[in-house]
């Protein structure tokens, strides 16, 4: 899995030369790695500009997953990790949070399935689970 620069739900400002990542990036990746998922970053940490918004919203790092690797990754892992992050790290109930998520899954046939959503936590997670399931077929 690769963590890409950018803030889900915000404009892409790659032209500025900044590599913006949500402040949640390191904590979120730590949870993925604790579950045995190999994670790489698009940029070295020294090149990051961490962005934190003062709000009840949760910005998940932009994730790029290859199905060649995903065969060993349990179904709905991204949705599960988001729920774990909100519960364990932020100590909140995902039911009361707005989520901002951006995920790409590279299929074995070379196509890329993309998911981007912002909204109430339960609705975004349910849509993400459907996306993850459909992308694996």
Helices and strands as residue ranges (DSSP letters): E 2-4, G 14-16, E 19-22, H 25-34, E 40-41, G 45-47, E 48-51, E 58-59, E 62-66, H 67-70, H 77-84, I 85-89, G 94-96, E 98-106, E 112-120, H 121-136
